[in-house]
Amino acid sequence: MAVYLIRSCSWLLIVLTLFIHADCGDIVKTLPGFPGVEHSELFYLFVESTGNPKTDPLLLYLIGGPGCSALNAFFFQVGPLAFNEADYTGGLPQLILRSYPWTKSASIIFLDAPVGTGYSYSTSPESLVPSDSMSARQTYKFLRQWLMEHPQYLLNPVLIVGDSYSGMLAPIISKHILDGNHQIFYFSL
């Protein structure tokens, strides 16, 4: 377990080091995080919209697999940065700004879910092998917690984006949100 954590942290440091090579100070407003949810630490990377973050939608982006890190979506699909594959000659790759990232019109939370995906990890054996319903519940609780810590996004429309297998979880998470809106906590879906 310790070797796995050291290896994972090493990769995280490499990824964070890559940010130094791109002029991304205006893009990445916060560093990746690990908020605790049900004996699990869920890794995420948040990128604020470069359009109008006060009114642009907030996307919770989940990538499929399950098991694939959301960093895949960040670097290879919709994020503001990409690897410069055209000029790659070996060694440490360079980052470039993507011409048309989704972050031009939406703030995006790239989330490694379920637990065990990417850099997300469990702090107890019970939450190590989640079911779809457990993962959806944890993701919903993560989103609630994240919004409570970032209340400036509470009134923004929230979109749950599920790539590949995560498309199966997106409706379950949305149902949790709708059910939660009938209780005390409300955010726009």
Number of C-alpha atoms within 10 A of each C-alpha: 6 7 8 9 12 11 12 15 13 12 13 15 12 12 12 13 12 15 17 12 13 14 13 15 10 9 18 17 13 11 10 17 15 17 15 18 19 16 16 22 21 26 24 26 20 21 25 22 24 17 14 13 18 16 16 21 22 27 21 21 26 28 27 22 14 18 16 18 24 27 19 15 19 23 17 14 15 17 23 24 23 22 16 13 11 6 9 11 8 6 6 11 15 17 20 18 17 17 10 11 18 20 22 18 18 25 26 26 22 25 29 29 31 34 28 22 20 22 25 23 22 20 14 10 9 11 20 15 13 16 12 15 12 15 19 24 20 24 26 20 18 21 19 18 15 15 15 13 11 10 11 12 21 19 17 20 15 22 17 20 18 17 18 13 13 21 15 14 24 21 15 18 22 17 15 16 23 16 12 15 14 9 9 6 13 15 16 15 15
